[in-house]
Amino acid sequence: METSFAITGKGYLIMAADTTAARSIVKMKIDEDKIKTLSPHLLMAYSGEPGDTVQFAEYVERNIRLYQIRNLYPLRPAAAASWIRRALAESLRSRKPYSVNLLLGGYDTATHDPHLYWVDYLGTMAEVPFAAHGYGSYFALSLLDRYHNPEATLEEGLDTLRRCLDEVAKRLVVSPGKYKVKIVDKDGVREIEL
């Protein structure tokens, strides 16, 4: 029952993911962080098969860090999204494909704009103003479509996210419970409590 959301606004990106690690009907853990900070201005929320998600997220994190060490500057969100999409597409054509769905978001310090990319386990990528993965997306995407405003302030963006989380809690049979929420803007990545 994994759920993740991301919303862009005027100069910021909000990303939220549930903190439950479950297998079948058993909750294994309730404090799992499913949002990886890849660089000072880049976040990635992941969901899918438990072993694949952690391994792929660490693989991406280390390769993006390696790029920054070699070139003395971090990858911009568009370049990171393209590299991640290609890595997923190449793994799909191997004997051991990763079963991972991603939301990749960041703040481009060159253009001063937030960017959000929706990537699925087949290597499909799209740049979007808002996105969701998991069972919660069935309820949240219509709300995001109605209430998302690209010129919204951070507080308005958080209100839209709260609406999504409340709707998922009300309508999903097995509600995820807690969410981890991170924001990335010109000042970098920070975590907040809702």
KAGI-V302596 format. One record per residue. N is the residue number from 0. RES is the residue in one letter. OMEGA is omega in radians with two decimals (999 if undefined). BURIAL is # if it has 24 or more other ideal C-beta (glycine too) atoms within 12 Angstrom, else .. Layout:
BEGIN
n=N res=RES omega=OMEGA burial=BURIAL
n=N res=RES omega=OMEGA burial=BURIAL
END
This chain:
BEGIN
n=0 res=M omega=-3.11 burial=#
n=1 res=E omega=-3.12 burial=#
n=2 res=T omega=3.04 burial=#
n=3 res=S omega=-3.11 burial=#
n=4 res=F omega=3.00 burial=#
n=5 res=A omega=-3.10 burial=#
n=6 res=I omega=3.02 burial=#
n=7 res=T omega=3.10 burial=#
n=8 res=G omega=-3.11 burial=#
n=9 res=K omega=3.07 burial=#
n=10 res=G omega=-3.14 burial=#
n=11 res=Y omega=3.00 burial=#
n=12 res=L omega=3.09 burial=#
n=13 res=I omega=3.10 burial=#
n=14 res=M omega=3.13 burial=#
n=15 res=A omega=3.09 burial=#
n=16 res=A omega=3.11 burial=#
n=17 res=D omega=-3.06 burial=#
n=18 res=T omega=-3.09 burial=#
n=19 res=T omega=2.99 burial=#
n=20 res=A omega=-3.06 burial=#
n=21 res=A omega=3.04 burial=#
n=22 res=R omega=-3.09 burial=.
n=23 res=S omega=-3.11 burial=.
n=24 res=I omega=-3.06 burial=.
n=25 res=V omega=3.01 burial=.
n=26 res=K omega=3.13 burial=.
n=27 res=M omega=-3.01 burial=.
n=28 res=K omega=3.13 burial=.
n=29 res=I omega=3.13 burial=.
n=30 res=D omega=-3.13 burial=.
n=31 res=E omega=3.07 burial=#
n=32 res=D omega=-3.10 burial=#
n=33 res=K omega=3.07 burial=#
n=34 res=I omega=-3.10 burial=#
n=35 res=K omega=3.03 burial=#
n=36 res=T omega=-3.06 burial=#
n=37 res=L omega=3.10 burial=#
n=38 res=S omega=-3.09 burial=#
n=39 res=P omega=-3.12 burial=#
n=40 res=H omega=-3.05 burial=#
n=41 res=L omega=3.14 burial=#
n=42 res=L omega=3.07 burial=#
n=43 res=M omega=3.03 burial=#
n=44 res=A omega=-3.07 burial=#
n=45 res=Y omega=3.06 burial=#
n=46 res=S omega=-3.12 burial=#
n=47 res=G omega=3.13 burial=#
n=48 res=E omega=-3.02 burial=.
n=49 res=P omega=-3.13 burial=#
n=50 res=G omega=-3.13 burial=.
n=51 res=D omega=-3.05 burial=#
n=52 res=T omega=-3.11 burial=#
n=53 res=V omega=-3.13 burial=.
n=54 res=Q omega=-3.12 burial=.
n=55 res=F omega=3.13 burial=#
n=56 res=A omega=3.11 burial=#
n=57 res=E omega=3.08 burial=.
n=58 res=Y omega=3.13 burial=#
n=59 res=V omega=-3.12 burial=#
n=60 res=E omega=-3.09 burial=#
n=61 res=R omega=3.11 burial=.
n=62 res=N omega=3.07 burial=.
n=63 res=I omega=3.06 burial=#
n=64 res=R omega=3.10 burial=.
n=65 res=L omega=3.10 burial=.
n=66 res=Y omega=-3.13 burial=.
n=67 res=Q omega=3.13 burial=.
n=68 res=I omega=-3.11 burial=.
n=69 res=R omega=-3.01 burial=.
n=70 res=N omega=3.08 burial=.
n=71 res=L omega=3.01 burial=.
n=72 res=Y omega=-3.09 burial=.
n=73 res=P omega=3.04 burial=#
n=74 res=L omega=3.03 burial=#
n=75 res=R omega=-3.06 burial=#
n=76 res=P omega=-3.11 burial=#
n=77 res=A omega=3.14 burial=#
n=78 res=A omega=3.11 burial=#
n=79 res=A omega=3.13 burial=#
n=80 res=A omega=3.12 burial=#
n=81 res=S omega=3.13 burial=.
n=82 res=W omega=3.14 burial=#
n=83 res=I omega=3.12 burial=#
n=84 res=R omega=3.13 burial=#
n=85 res=R omega=3.11 burial=.
n=86 res=A omega=3.09 burial=#
n=87 res=L omega=-3.14 burial=#
n=88 res=A omega=3.11 burial=.
n=89 res=E omega=3.13 burial=.
n=90 res=S omega=3.12 burial=#
n=91 res=L omega=-3.12 burial=.
n=92 res=R omega=3.11 burial=.
n=93 res=S omega=3.12 burial=.
n=94 res=R omega=-3.11 burial=.
n=95 res=K omega=-3.14 burial=.
n=96 res=P omega=3.06 burial=.
n=97 res=Y omega=3.06 burial=#
n=98 res=S omega=-3.01 burial=#
n=99 res=V omega=2.99 burial=#
n=100 res=N omega=-3.02 burial=#
n=101 res=L omega=2.86 burial=#
n=102 res=L omega=-3.12 burial=#
n=103 res=L omega=-3.11 burial=#
n=104 res=G omega=3.12 burial=#
n=105 res=G omega=3.10 burial=#
n=106 res=Y omega=-3.14 burial=#
n=107 res=D omega=-3.09 burial=#
n=108 res=T omega=3.11 burial=#
n=109 res=A omega=-3.12 burial=.
n=110 res=T omega=-3.13 burial=.
n=111 res=H omega=3.11 burial=.
n=112 res=D omega=3.01 burial=#
n=113 res=P omega=3.10 burial=#
n=114 res=H omega=3.13 burial=#
n=115 res=L omega=-3.13 burial=#
n=116 res=Y omega=3.07 burial=#
n=117 res=W omega=-3.11 burial=#
n=118 res=V omega=3.10 burial=#
n=119 res=D omega=-3.03 burial=#
n=120 res=Y omega=3.10 burial=#
n=121 res=L omega=-3.13 burial=.
n=122 res=G omega=3.09 burial=#
n=123 res=T omega=-3.12 burial=.
n=124 res=M omega=3.07 burial=#
n=125 res=A omega=3.02 burial=.
n=126 res=E omega=-3.02 burial=#
n=127 res=V omega=3.08 burial=#
n=128 res=P omega=3.07 burial=#
n=129 res=F omega=-3.09 burial=#
n=130 res=A omega=3.07 burial=#
n=131 res=A omega=3.05 burial=#
n=132 res=H omega=3.06 burial=#
n=133 res=G omega=-3.10 burial=#
n=134 res=Y omega=3.13 burial=#
n=135 res=G omega=-3.12 burial=#
n=136 res=S omega=3.13 burial=#
n=137 res=Y omega=-3.12 burial=.
n=138 res=F omega=-2.99 burial=#
n=139 res=A omega=-3.05 burial=#
n=140 res=L omega=3.11 burial=#
n=141 res=S omega=3.07 burial=.
n=142 res=L omega=3.12 burial=#
n=143 res=L omega=3.11 burial=#
n=144 res=D omega=-3.11 burial=.
n=145 res=R omega=-2.97 burial=.
n=146 res=Y omega=-3.11 burial=#
n=147 res=H omega=3.09 burial=#
n=148 res=N omega=-3.11 burial=.
n=149 res=P omega=3.13 burial=.
n=150 res=E omega=-3.08 burial=.
n=151 res=A omega=3.03 burial=#
n=152 res=T omega=3.14 burial=.
n=153 res=L omega=-3.14 burial=#
n=154 res=E omega=3.09 burial=.
n=155 res=E omega=3.08 burial=.
n=156 res=G omega=3.10 burial=#
n=157 res=L omega=3.07 burial=#
n=158 res=D omega=3.10 burial=.
n=159 res=T omega=3.10 burial=#
n=160 res=L omega=3.11 burial=#
n=161 res=R omega=3.10 burial=#
n=162 res=R omega=3.14 burial=#
n=163 res=C omega=-3.12 burial=#
n=164 res=L omega=3.11 burial=#
n=165 res=D omega=-3.14 burial=.
n=166 res=E omega=3.10 burial=#
n=167 res=V omega=3.14 burial=#
n=168 res=A omega=-3.10 burial=#
n=169 res=K omega=-2.94 burial=.
n=170 res=R omega=-3.13 burial=.
n=171 res=L omega=-3.06 burial=#
n=172 res=V omega=3.11 burial=.
n=173 res=V omega=-3.09 burial=.
n=174 res=S omega=-3.12 burial=.
n=175 res=P omega=3.13 burial=#
n=176 res=G omega=-3.09 burial=.
n=177 res=K omega=3.08 burial=#
n=178 res=Y omega=2.99 burial=#
n=179 res=K omega=-3.07 burial=#
n=180 res=V omega=3.11 burial=#
n=181 res=K omega=3.14 burial=#
n=182 res=I omega=3.01 burial=#
n=183 res=V omega=3.11 burial=#
n=184 res=D omega=-3.09 burial=#
n=185 res=K omega=-3.13 burial=.
n=186 res=D omega=3.13 burial=.
n=187 res=G omega=-3.06 burial=.
n=188 res=V omega=3.03 burial=#
n=189 res=R omega=3.14 burial=.
n=190 res=E omega=3.11 burial=.
n=191 res=I omega=3.04 burial=.
n=192 res=E omega=3.07 burial=.
n=193 res=L omega=999 burial=#
END
